[in-house]
């Protein structure tokens, strides 16, 4: 089956919607501390779902991974672990820089590092930039970065409209510390794309085993997400020990519970499973989309980030988070959404031109 960039863009949009939606079930979990529901959902995101879907959708999963060079497995796991650090420090970026500047720096760096890293590393960036299709794809990446900045500014304006913390006037604003953390978070978060790129030998082996090309990236996710599980599990284990919250997994009351009030374990676990599986769904569809992008598969990370921001913003409107914001702020956010949608069209057109579709 040849590349089909239009189908690839569709898969990336579905993945972005899945990523933007995963926190909705998490918000309905009651009487669990953050580290409890994050680890409970993470078990489905980083362990159960990857292995289940890879087992169902690919051929000879264990045989493929056992035949994979140890160096490849190590690099995939390593980049996944580094990505975990990026996610854990993203919140600190917002704390010290505020929403607008923090999102623009962190997400902008994540997009650039995740997108441009692999072609720079393998030496193909110059070849890509020398073609009209490559130039069009790179233009789409630039438009995405502009769209991210616009959406971030809209978020800051919304906070000002609603009388919340000002973007650069937050209580703990610290430009030097914030930029250092944002740079670290952005670079580390982009490492996920490096982990996927390092998994090419796994893709080759699973294709040789007869796996459908659409599912060739699923075994890679098992290894990369194992790295992410390592980082997140260690941090959550520290918080479980520090906050003495491990018992909440089995029904113990959380600190914010009223006397005699206990969590609904079945509901919490089901919500954690749903949220965790939705989170995994972003990369389930990401790998399918990447398989259809032809020579410019590196642009998949840009499409991924753009679709997440797009659908996260739309969820914000659905949940009435923008109620009370001014017309100017709404125009700003819709301008950002328009840029992100336009960027996906431009990137898709560049990929189609490159594949001769």
BABA-246015 format. One record per residue (C-alpha): x negated, y, z; residue number from 1. Coordinates in nm, 4 decimals. Layout:
residues N
+----------+----------+----------+-----+
|       xx |       yy |       zz |   i |
+----------+----------+----------+-----+
|        X |        Y |        Z | NUM |
...
+----------+----------+----------+-----+
END
This chain:
residues 357
+----------+----------+----------+-----+
|       xx |       yy |       zz |   i |
+----------+----------+----------+-----+
|   0.0000 |   0.0000 |   0.0000 |   1 |
|  -0.1416 |   0.3361 |  -0.1060 |   2 |
|  -0.1464 |   0.6544 |   0.0984 |   3 |
|   0.1773 |   0.8504 |   0.1283 |   4 |
|   0.1057 |   1.1875 |   0.2992 |   5 |
|   0.4740 |   1.2891 |   0.3052 |   6 |
|   0.5547 |   0.9733 |   0.5027 |   7 |
|   0.2487 |   1.0407 |   0.7171 |   8 |
|   0.3736 |   1.3889 |   0.8100 |   9 |
|   0.7133 |   1.2377 |   0.9016 |  10 |
|   0.5465 |   0.9849 |   1.1329 |  11 |
|   0.3441 |   1.2633 |   1.2956 |  12 |
|   0.6628 |   1.4609 |   1.3555 |  13 |
|   0.8296 |   1.1584 |   1.5173 |  14 |
|   0.5210 |   1.1129 |   1.7341 |  15 |
|   0.5244 |   1.4796 |   1.8300 |  16 |
|   0.8905 |   1.4547 |   1.9295 |  17 |
|   0.8119 |   1.1495 |   2.1418 |  18 |
|   0.5280 |   1.3312 |   2.3167 |  19 |
|   0.7370 |   1.6434 |   2.3727 |  20 |
|   1.0154 |   1.4321 |   2.5248 |  21 |
|   0.8275 |   1.2095 |   2.7673 |  22 |
|   0.8410 |   1.4506 |   3.0609 |  23 |
|   1.2216 |   1.4779 |   3.0468 |  24 |
|   1.2702 |   1.1408 |   3.2258 |  25 |
|   0.9858 |   1.2256 |   3.4658 |  26 |
|   1.1720 |   1.5397 |   3.5760 |  27 |
|   1.4620 |   1.3204 |   3.6907 |  28 |
|   1.2475 |   1.1068 |   3.9218 |  29 |
|   1.3384 |   1.1841 |   4.2822 |  30 |
|   1.1386 |   1.1641 |   4.6052 |  31 |
|   0.8125 |   1.0459 |   4.4476 |  32 |
|   0.4915 |   1.2463 |   4.4758 |  33 |
|   0.3178 |   1.3497 |   4.1529 |  34 |
|   0.0455 |   1.0854 |   4.1765 |  35 |
|   0.3060 |   0.8123 |   4.2313 |  36 |
|   0.5223 |   0.8811 |   3.9267 |  37 |
|   0.2200 |   0.9738 |   3.7124 |  38 |
|   0.0504 |   0.6403 |   3.7793 |  39 |
|   0.3768 |   0.4420 |   3.7551 |  40 |
|   0.4523 |   0.5959 |   3.4151 |  41 |
|   0.0876 |   0.5694 |   3.3154 |  42 |
|   0.0904 |   0.1931 |   3.3593 |  43 |
|   0.3446 |   0.1815 |   3.0779 |  44 |
|   0.1704 |   0.4548 |   2.8732 |  45 |
|  -0.1850 |   0.3247 |   2.8906 |  46 |
|  -0.1521 |  -0.0482 |   2.9581 |  47 |
|   0.1842 |  -0.2221 |   2.9102 |  48 |
|   0.3173 |  -0.0505 |   2.5962 |  49 |
|  -0.0132 |  -0.0512 |   2.4010 |  50 |
|  -0.0712 |  -0.4226 |   2.4536 |  51 |
|   0.2932 |  -0.5166 |   2.3983 |  52 |
|   0.3314 |  -0.3337 |   2.0669 |  53 |
|  -0.0130 |  -0.4327 |   1.9411 |  54 |
|   0.0657 |  -0.7973 |   2.0217 |  55 |
|   0.3963 |  -0.7804 |   1.8376 |  56 |
|   0.2901 |  -0.5682 |   1.5391 |  57 |
|  -0.0579 |  -0.7043 |   1.4603 |  58 |
|  -0.2138 |  -1.0411 |   1.3896 |  59 |
|  -0.4558 |  -1.2159 |   1.6265 |  60 |
|  -0.5027 |  -0.9176 |   1.8599 |  61 |
|  -0.7315 |  -1.0966 |   2.1041 |  62 |
|  -0.9334 |  -1.2505 |   1.8208 |  63 |
|  -0.9794 |  -0.9101 |   1.6569 |  64 |
|  -1.0935 |  -0.7433 |   1.9784 |  65 |
|  -1.3265 |  -1.0297 |   2.0704 |  66 |
|  -1.4865 |  -1.0041 |   1.7241 |  67 |
|  -1.5303 |  -0.6260 |   1.7547 |  68 |
|  -1.8903 |  -0.5150 |   1.8169 |  69 |
|  -1.9448 |  -0.4314 |   2.1827 |  70 |
|  -2.0778 |  -0.0881 |   2.0891 |  71 |
|  -1.7499 |  -0.0032 |   1.9145 |  72 |
|  -1.5455 |  -0.1093 |   2.2169 |  73 |
|  -1.7678 |   0.0945 |   2.4453 |  74 |
|  -1.7399 |   0.4123 |   2.2401 |  75 |
|  -1.3617 |   0.3819 |   2.2070 |  76 |
|  -1.3290 |   0.3318 |   2.5828 |  77 |
|  -1.5750 |   0.6149 |   2.6555 |  78 |
|  -1.3959 |   0.8735 |   2.4405 |  79 |
|  -1.0653 |   0.7671 |   2.5969 |  80 |
|  -1.2103 |   0.8222 |   2.9447 |  81 |
|  -1.3405 |   1.1653 |   2.8414 |  82 |
|  -0.9960 |   1.2550 |   2.7065 |  83 |
|  -0.8586 |   1.1677 |   3.0515 |  84 |
|  -1.0730 |   1.4408 |   3.2091 |  85 |
|  -0.9269 |   1.6920 |   2.9649 |  86 |
|  -0.5704 |   1.6121 |   3.0645 |  87 |
|  -0.6473 |   1.6276 |   3.4351 |  88 |
|  -0.8067 |   1.9755 |   3.4096 |  89 |
|  -0.5432 |   2.1283 |   3.1809 |  90 |
|  -0.3371 |   2.2449 |   3.4790 |  91 |
|  -0.6351 |   2.4328 |   3.6227 |  92 |
|  -0.6648 |   2.6221 |   3.2951 |  93 |
|  -0.3122 |   2.7591 |   3.3425 |  94 |
|  -0.3927 |   2.8398 |   3.7061 |  95 |
|  -0.6930 |   3.0623 |   3.6341 |  96 |
|  -0.6071 |   3.2082 |   3.2919 |  97 |
|  -0.2282 |   3.2139 |   3.2895 |  98 |
|  -0.0003 |   3.0617 |   3.0286 |  99 |
|  -0.0861 |   3.2724 |   2.7244 | 100 |
|  -0.4653 |   3.2785 |   2.7342 | 101 |
|  -0.4910 |   2.9321 |   2.8888 | 102 |
|  -0.2809 |   2.7586 |   2.6237 | 103 |
|  -0.4455 |   2.9472 |   2.3392 | 104 |
|  -0.7978 |   2.8546 |   2.4512 | 105 |
|  -0.7345 |   2.4952 |   2.5629 | 106 |
|  -0.4991 |   2.3865 |   2.2842 | 107 |
|  -0.6953 |   2.5779 |   2.0231 | 108 |
|  -1.0175 |   2.4031 |   2.1243 | 109 |
|  -0.8423 |   2.0660 |   2.1441 | 110 |
|  -0.7121 |   2.1124 |   1.7912 | 111 |
|  -1.0475 |   2.2233 |   1.6498 | 112 |
|  -1.2592 |   1.9610 |   1.8321 | 113 |
|  -1.0182 |   1.6766 |   1.7644 | 114 |
|  -0.9717 |   1.7702 |   1.4000 | 115 |
|  -1.3154 |   1.8862 |   1.2911 | 116 |
|  -1.5256 |   1.6616 |   1.5142 | 117 |
|  -1.5001 |   1.3362 |   1.3136 | 118 |
|  -1.5780 |   1.4860 |   0.9668 | 119 |
|  -1.8662 |   1.6869 |   1.1145 | 120 |
|  -1.9968 |   1.3777 |   1.2908 | 121 |
|  -1.9827 |   1.1554 |   0.9817 | 122 |
|  -2.1115 |   1.4302 |   0.7488 | 123 |
|  -1.8066 |   1.4584 |   0.5211 | 124 |
|  -1.6951 |   1.8139 |   0.6077 | 125 |
|  -1.8966 |   1.9712 |   0.3252 | 126 |
|  -1.7451 |   1.7340 |   0.0700 | 127 |
|  -1.3963 |   1.8120 |   0.1978 | 128 |
|  -1.4482 |   2.1901 |   0.1858 | 129 |
|  -1.5788 |   2.1670 |  -0.1708 | 130 |
|  -1.2426 |   2.0501 |  -0.3099 | 131 |
|  -0.9219 |   2.2492 |  -0.3621 | 132 |
|  -0.7220 |   1.9885 |  -0.1694 | 133 |
|  -0.9714 |   2.0058 |   0.1172 | 134 |
|  -0.9569 |   2.3862 |   0.1241 | 135 |
|  -0.5768 |   2.3709 |   0.1386 | 136 |
|  -0.5930 |   2.1235 |   0.4277 | 137 |
|  -0.8406 |   2.3434 |   0.6155 | 138 |
|  -0.6127 |   2.6450 |   0.5572 | 139 |
|  -0.3316 |   2.4509 |   0.7213 | 140 |
|  -0.5546 |   2.3915 |   1.0245 | 141 |
|  -0.6233 |   2.7663 |   1.0523 | 142 |
|  -0.2482 |   2.8408 |   1.0301 | 143 |
|  -0.1914 |   2.5891 |   1.3111 | 144 |
|  -0.4365 |   2.7709 |   1.5368 | 145 |
|  -0.2615 |   3.1025 |   1.4663 | 146 |
|   0.0726 |   2.9386 |   1.5448 | 147 |
|  -0.0612 |   2.8058 |   1.8766 | 148 |
|  -0.1735 |   3.1552 |   1.9781 | 149 |
|   0.1653 |   3.3046 |   1.8824 | 150 |
|   0.3601 |   3.0424 |   2.0810 | 151 |
|   0.1286 |   3.0963 |   2.3775 | 152 |
|   0.1899 |   3.4720 |   2.3646 | 153 |
|   0.5646 |   3.4055 |   2.3492 | 154 |
|   0.5384 |   3.1916 |   2.6610 | 155 |
|   0.3594 |   3.4716 |   2.8403 | 156 |
|   0.6218 |   3.7238 |   2.7278 | 157 |
|   0.8986 |   3.4947 |   2.8534 | 158 |
|   0.7403 |   3.4814 |   3.1985 | 159 |
|   0.7237 |   3.8617 |   3.2006 | 160 |
|   1.0878 |   3.8918 |   3.0896 | 161 |
|   1.2011 |   3.6607 |   3.3689 | 162 |
|   0.9958 |   3.8382 |   3.6338 | 163 |
|   0.7591 |   3.5448 |   3.6885 | 164 |
|   0.3821 |   3.5415 |   3.7023 | 165 |
|   0.2223 |   3.7580 |   3.4376 | 166 |
|  -0.0034 |   3.5813 |   3.1912 | 167 |
|  -0.3244 |   3.7610 |   3.2814 | 168 |
|  -0.1957 |   3.8899 |   3.6129 | 169 |
|  -0.1610 |   3.5567 |   3.7925 | 170 |
|  -0.2607 |   3.5560 |   4.1565 | 171 |
|  -0.5694 |   3.3426 |   4.0987 | 172 |
|  -0.6776 |   3.4904 |   3.7659 | 173 |
|  -1.0498 |   3.4359 |   3.7142 | 174 |
|  -1.1700 |   3.4908 |   3.3586 | 175 |
|  -1.5149 |   3.3329 |   3.3938 | 176 |
|  -1.3989 |   3.0268 |   3.5839 | 177 |
|  -1.0865 |   2.9947 |   3.3692 | 178 |
|  -1.2756 |   3.0067 |   3.0393 | 179 |
|  -1.5241 |   2.7455 |   3.1624 | 180 |
|  -1.2432 |   2.5115 |   3.2682 | 181 |
|  -1.0409 |   2.5798 |   2.9521 | 182 |
|  -1.3443 |   2.5038 |   2.7374 | 183 |
|  -1.4064 |   2.1805 |   2.9268 | 184 |
|  -1.0378 |   2.0795 |   2.9084 | 185 |
|  -1.0082 |   2.1630 |   2.5399 | 186 |
|  -1.3224 |   1.9757 |   2.4399 | 187 |
|  -1.2401 |   1.6719 |   2.6530 | 188 |
|  -0.8800 |   1.6540 |   2.5315 | 189 |
|  -1.0008 |   1.6505 |   2.1721 | 190 |
|  -1.2089 |   1.3411 |   2.2501 | 191 |
|  -0.9047 |   1.1217 |   2.1896 | 192 |
|  -0.9420 |   1.1820 |   1.8156 | 193 |
|  -1.3087 |   1.0823 |   1.8434 | 194 |
|  -1.2059 |   0.7583 |   2.0117 | 195 |
|  -0.9655 |   0.6791 |   1.7292 | 196 |
|  -1.2336 |   0.7594 |   1.4717 | 197 |
|  -1.4822 |   0.5314 |   1.6511 | 198 |
|  -1.2310 |   0.2476 |   1.6194 | 199 |
|  -1.2631 |   0.2102 |   1.2416 | 200 |
|  -1.4367 |  -0.1319 |   1.2742 | 201 |
|  -1.1339 |  -0.2523 |   1.4744 | 202 |
|  -0.9030 |  -0.1345 |   1.1955 | 203 |
|  -1.1129 |  -0.3194 |   0.9389 | 204 |
|  -1.0990 |  -0.6409 |   1.1412 | 205 |
|  -0.7244 |  -0.6260 |   1.2019 | 206 |
|  -0.6598 |  -0.5588 |   0.8332 | 207 |
|  -0.8770 |  -0.8575 |   0.7483 | 208 |
|  -0.6591 |  -1.0605 |   0.9861 | 209 |
|  -0.3549 |  -0.9750 |   0.7733 | 210 |
|  -0.2031 |  -0.6905 |   0.9746 | 211 |
|   0.0208 |  -0.4463 |   0.7881 | 212 |
|  -0.1770 |  -0.1260 |   0.7143 | 213 |
|   0.0841 |   0.0812 |   0.8984 | 214 |
|  -0.0070 |  -0.0972 |   1.2245 | 215 |
|  -0.3841 |  -0.1076 |   1.1811 | 216 |
|  -0.4470 |   0.1536 |   1.4519 | 217 |
|  -0.2550 |  -0.0202 |   1.7321 | 218 |
|  -0.5453 |  -0.2408 |   1.8524 | 219 |
|  -0.7637 |   0.0710 |   1.8683 | 220 |
|  -0.5126 |   0.2308 |   2.1049 | 221 |
|  -0.5476 |  -0.0632 |   2.3457 | 222 |
|  -0.9152 |   0.0220 |   2.3930 | 223 |
|  -0.8986 |   0.4030 |   2.3861 | 224 |
|  -0.6071 |   0.4131 |   2.6288 | 225 |
|  -0.7917 |   0.1754 |   2.8620 | 226 |
|  -1.0444 |   0.4574 |   2.8972 | 227 |
|  -0.7678 |   0.7059 |   2.9719 | 228 |
|  -0.6202 |   0.4655 |   3.2261 | 229 |
|  -0.9575 |   0.4430 |   3.4016 | 230 |
|  -0.9896 |   0.8196 |   3.4524 | 231 |
|  -0.6287 |   0.8798 |   3.5533 | 232 |
|  -0.6076 |   0.5756 |   3.7801 | 233 |
|  -0.9200 |   0.6788 |   3.9712 | 234 |
|  -0.7843 |   1.0299 |   4.0282 | 235 |
|  -0.4398 |   0.9025 |   4.1273 | 236 |
|  -0.6007 |   0.6486 |   4.3625 | 237 |
|  -0.7855 |   0.9331 |   4.5333 | 238 |
|  -0.4618 |   1.1311 |   4.5731 | 239 |
|  -0.2752 |   0.8224 |   4.6985 | 240 |
|  -0.5420 |   0.7800 |   4.9656 | 241 |
|  -0.5607 |   1.1501 |   5.0499 | 242 |
|  -0.1829 |   1.2010 |   5.0705 | 243 |
|  -0.1049 |   0.8560 |   5.2144 | 244 |
|   0.1600 |   0.8165 |   4.9431 | 245 |
|   0.0987 |   0.4582 |   4.8250 | 246 |
|   0.4014 |   0.3298 |   5.0178 | 247 |
|   0.6333 |   0.5329 |   4.7940 | 248 |
|   0.5890 |   0.2680 |   4.5249 | 249 |
|   0.7821 |   0.0326 |   4.7546 | 250 |
|   1.0421 |   0.2695 |   4.8988 | 251 |
|   0.8640 |   0.4771 |   5.1629 | 252 |
|   0.9935 |   0.8316 |   5.2047 | 253 |
|   0.8035 |   1.1202 |   5.0458 | 254 |
|   0.7038 |   1.4279 |   5.2506 | 255 |
|   0.9831 |   1.6391 |   5.0966 | 256 |
|   1.2560 |   1.3854 |   5.1803 | 257 |
|   1.5246 |   1.4615 |   5.4361 | 258 |
|   1.5408 |   1.2400 |   5.7476 | 259 |
|   1.6570 |   0.8929 |   5.6469 | 260 |
|   1.6374 |   0.9742 |   5.2755 | 261 |
|   1.4559 |   0.7220 |   5.0557 | 262 |
|   1.3916 |   0.7053 |   4.6812 | 263 |
|   1.6040 |   0.4968 |   4.4464 | 264 |
|   1.3292 |   0.2564 |   4.3410 | 265 |
|   1.5143 |   0.0995 |   4.0473 | 266 |
|   1.6067 |   0.4374 |   3.8983 | 267 |
|   1.2579 |   0.5791 |   3.9521 | 268 |
|   1.0830 |   0.2813 |   3.7965 | 269 |
|   1.3189 |   0.2803 |   3.4974 | 270 |
|   1.2648 |   0.6527 |   3.4434 | 271 |
|   0.8879 |   0.6068 |   3.4770 | 272 |
|   0.9014 |   0.3214 |   3.2254 | 273 |
|   1.1036 |   0.5312 |   2.9798 | 274 |
|   0.8802 |   0.8354 |   3.0170 | 275 |
|   0.5627 |   0.6294 |   2.9924 | 276 |
|   0.6813 |   0.4455 |   2.6828 | 277 |
|   0.7839 |   0.7726 |   2.5179 | 278 |
|   0.4366 |   0.9080 |   2.5907 | 279 |
|   0.2803 |   0.6043 |   2.4241 | 280 |
|   0.5183 |   0.6499 |   2.1310 | 281 |
|   0.3304 |   0.9614 |   2.0233 | 282 |
|   0.0224 |   0.7561 |   1.9389 | 283 |
|   0.2210 |   0.4581 |   1.8088 | 284 |
|   0.3531 |   0.6886 |   1.5368 | 285 |
|   0.0271 |   0.8852 |   1.5215 | 286 |
|  -0.1647 |   0.5794 |   1.4024 | 287 |
|   0.1051 |   0.5094 |   1.1439 | 288 |
|   0.0878 |   0.8673 |   1.0214 | 289 |
|  -0.2908 |   0.8625 |   1.0112 | 290 |
|  -0.2834 |   0.5491 |   0.7948 | 291 |
|  -0.0892 |   0.7431 |   0.5291 | 292 |
|  -0.3000 |   1.0604 |   0.5114 | 293 |
|  -0.5552 |   0.9289 |   0.2639 | 294 |
|  -0.9005 |   1.0877 |   0.2452 | 295 |
|  -0.8022 |   1.3648 |   0.4868 | 296 |
|  -0.6942 |   1.1513 |   0.7788 | 297 |
|  -0.8912 |   1.3877 |   1.0063 | 298 |
|  -0.6071 |   1.6403 |   0.9647 | 299 |
|  -0.3794 |   1.4046 |   1.1577 | 300 |
|  -0.4911 |   1.5554 |   1.4884 | 301 |
|  -0.3809 |   1.9025 |   1.3767 | 302 |
|  -0.0421 |   1.7668 |   1.2713 | 303 |
|  -0.0170 |   1.5895 |   1.6068 | 304 |
|  -0.0870 |   1.9029 |   1.8108 | 305 |
|   0.1392 |   2.1212 |   1.5963 | 306 |
|   0.4336 |   1.8812 |   1.6243 | 307 |
|   0.3938 |   1.8470 |   2.0030 | 308 |
|   0.3988 |   2.2253 |   2.0530 | 309 |
|   0.6871 |   2.2617 |   1.8079 | 310 |
|   0.9135 |   2.0067 |   1.9750 | 311 |
|   0.8089 |   2.1052 |   2.3281 | 312 |
|   0.9218 |   2.4591 |   2.2503 | 313 |
|   1.2512 |   2.3366 |   2.1047 | 314 |
|   1.3079 |   2.1222 |   2.4163 | 315 |
|   1.2564 |   2.4391 |   2.6167 | 316 |
|   1.5466 |   2.5998 |   2.4325 | 317 |
|   1.7626 |   2.2872 |   2.4762 | 318 |
|   1.6967 |   2.2918 |   2.8520 | 319 |
|   1.7742 |   2.6656 |   2.8644 | 320 |
|   1.4213 |   2.7576 |   2.9737 | 321 |
|   1.4332 |   3.0622 |   2.7437 | 322 |
|   1.7615 |   3.1967 |   2.8836 | 323 |
|   1.7145 |   3.5585 |   2.9837 | 324 |
|   1.4196 |   3.6235 |   2.7555 | 325 |
|   1.4290 |   3.9303 |   2.5305 | 326 |
|   1.5018 |   3.9361 |   2.1592 | 327 |
|   1.1404 |   4.0352 |   2.0973 | 328 |
|   1.0199 |   3.7269 |   2.2841 | 329 |
|   1.2583 |   3.5031 |   2.0900 | 330 |
|   1.1392 |   3.6497 |   1.7615 | 331 |
|   0.7830 |   3.5834 |   1.8696 | 332 |
|   0.8469 |   3.2178 |   1.9566 | 333 |
|   1.0402 |   3.1557 |   1.6357 | 334 |
|   0.7526 |   3.3135 |   1.4426 | 335 |
|   0.5172 |   3.0680 |   1.6128 | 336 |
|   0.7489 |   2.7762 |   1.5310 | 337 |
|   0.7647 |   2.8933 |   1.1701 | 338 |
|   0.3860 |   2.9015 |   1.1487 | 339 |
|   0.3565 |   2.5500 |   1.2915 | 340 |
|   0.6176 |   2.4135 |   1.0525 | 341 |
|   0.4480 |   2.5925 |   0.7643 | 342 |
|   0.1114 |   2.4524 |   0.8700 | 343 |
|   0.2392 |   2.0946 |   0.8516 | 344 |
|   0.3702 |   2.1620 |   0.5010 | 345 |
|   0.0365 |   2.3097 |   0.3905 | 346 |
|  -0.1626 |   2.0209 |   0.5411 | 347 |
|   0.0719 |   1.7678 |   0.3862 | 348 |
|   0.0381 |   1.9366 |   0.0458 | 349 |
|  -0.3418 |   1.9345 |   0.0782 | 350 |
|  -0.3385 |   1.5633 |   0.1575 | 351 |
|  -0.1008 |   1.4882 |  -0.1322 | 352 |
|  -0.3235 |   1.6860 |  -0.3691 | 353 |
|  -0.6245 |   1.4920 |  -0.2426 | 354 |
|  -0.4573 |   1.1550 |  -0.2988 | 355 |
|  -0.3143 |   1.2535 |  -0.6370 | 356 |
|   0.0388 |   1.1941 |  -0.5072 | 357 |
+----------+----------+----------+-----+
END
